[in-house]
Amino acid sequence: MKNLKTYVLKYSIPIFSTIAIIICIYLLYVHYTAIIVACPDVGIINCGRVLTSNYSEIFNIPLPVFGIIYFVFLLVLSFLKKTENIIFILSIISLFVVALLVYIEFGILHSVCLYCSTIHLIAIIIFFISLYKYLFRKELKL
């Protein structure tokens, strides 16, 4: 059982980061090609409204670019030794970013993007993984 837990803890952040990178690349492609995003437009779920809103860019840089940078950085850090504290701090910061983006989606745009929500969920999962690794670092010998 210990080997399975070690394996899961070692590879979960790289796997989740890779999934998030793929989604961000897709969203960046959608942004620059202006294709219709593969997402239902039912009720509050409206990826198109979220992805084309004024909030989809910061300083004319699409938000998926920041997501790609963040998750690639996490991916690289996850394979380096003694980076658990950095990953934990970054994951805490990402929680604040997720909270802001969720507020924008629900509170301002009144729309939800399923792809964005998936990335938010991945960021939250990575936070809990890094929290576990931080709290139990002595037992895990990290």
C-alpha positions in Angstrom: 0.0 0.0 0.0 2.9 2.4 0.8 4.3 1.9 -2.7 0.9 2.8 -4.3 0.6 6.0 -2.1 4.1 7.0 -3.0 3.4 6.5 -6.7 0.2 8.4 -6.5 1.8 11.3 -4.6 4.8 11.4 -7.0 2.8 11.4 -10.2 -0.5 13.0 -9.4 0.7 16.6 -9.8 2.5 16.0 -13.1 -0.6 14.2 -14.5 -3.0 16.8 -13.3 -0.7 19.6 -14.6 -0.4 17.9 -18.0 -4.2 17.7 -18.3 -4.5 21.4 -17.4 -1.8 22.3 -19.9 -3.8 20.5 -22.7 -7.0 22.2 -21.7 -5.2 25.6 -21.7 -3.7 25.0 -25.1 -7.1 24.2 -26.4 -8.6 27.4 -24.9 -5.7 29.4 -26.4 -6.4 27.9 -29.8 -10.1 28.8 -29.4 -9.1 32.3 -28.4 -6.9 32.9 -31.4 -8.9 31.1 -34.1 -12.3 32.3 -32.9 -13.8 28.9 -33.5 -16.9 27.9 -31.7 -15.9 26.2 -28.5 -17.1 22.6 -28.0 -19.3 23.5 -24.9 -23.0 23.5 -24.4 -24.8 26.8 -24.2 -27.5 25.8 -21.7 -28.6 28.0 -18.9 -25.7 29.2 -16.8 -23.2 27.1 -18.8 -21.9 29.3 -21.6 -18.2 28.9 -22.4 -18.4 31.3 -25.3 -19.6 34.1 -23.1 -16.8 33.5 -20.5 -14.0 33.0 -23.1 -14.9 36.1 -25.1 -15.6 38.4 -22.2 -13.5 41.4 -21.2 -12.2 39.3 -18.3 -10.6 36.7 -20.6 -7.4 38.7 -21.0 -5.0 40.6 -18.8 -3.0 43.3 -20.6 -4.1 41.8 -23.9 -2.7 38.4 -22.9 -5.3 35.6 -22.9 -5.7 33.9 -19.5 -4.8 30.4 -20.9 -1.3 31.7 -21.4 -0.9 32.3 -17.7 -2.4 28.8 -17.1 0.1 27.2 -19.4 3.0 29.0 -17.7 1.7 28.1 -14.2 1.1 24.4 -15.0 4.3 23.9 -16.9 6.2 25.5 -14.0 4.4 23.0 -11.6 5.2 20.2 -14.0 8.9 21.0 -14.0 9.0 21.6 -10.2 7.2 18.3 -9.6 10.2 16.4 -11.0 12.8 18.3 -9.1 13.9 17.5 -5.5 13.1 19.6 -2.5 10.4 21.7 -4.3 7.4 20.6 -2.2 7.3 23.9 -0.3 7.4 26.0 -3.5 4.6 23.9 -5.0 2.6 24.3 -1.8 3.0 28.1 -1.8 2.1 28.3 -5.5 -0.9 26.2 -5.0 -2.1 28.5 -2.2 -1.7 31.5 -4.5 -3.6 29.6 -7.2 -6.6 29.2 -4.8 -6.9 32.9 -4.6 -6.8 33.2 -8.4 -9.4 30.4 -8.7 -11.6 32.2 -6.2 -11.4 35.4 -8.2 -12.1 33.7 -11.5 -15.1 31.8 -10.1 -16.4 35.1 -8.7 -16.0 36.7 -12.2 -17.9 33.7 -13.8 -20.7 33.6 -11.3 -20.9 37.1 -9.9 -20.2 39.2 -12.9 -20.7 37.2 -16.1 -23.4 34.9 -14.7 -22.0 32.2 -16.9 -19.8 29.2 -16.3 -17.2 27.7 -18.6 -16.8 23.9 -18.2 -13.2 24.0 -19.4 -12.3 26.8 -17.0 -14.1 24.9 -14.2 -12.1 21.8 -14.9 -8.9 23.8 -14.7 -10.1 25.4 -11.4 -10.9 21.9 -10.0 -7.4 20.7 -11.0 -5.8 23.7 -9.2 -7.8 22.8 -6.1 -6.9 19.1 -6.3 -3.2 20.1 -6.7 -3.5 22.3 -3.6 -4.9 19.4 -1.5 -2.1 17.1 -2.8 0.5 19.6 -2.0 -1.1 20.3 1.4 -0.9 16.6 2.2 2.7 16.4 1.1 3.5 19.5 3.1 1.8 18.3 6.3 3.3 14.8 6.1 6.7 15.6 4.6 8.6 14.1 7.5 6.7 10.8 7.3 6.9 10.8 3.5 10.7 11.7 3.7 10.3 14.5 1.2 
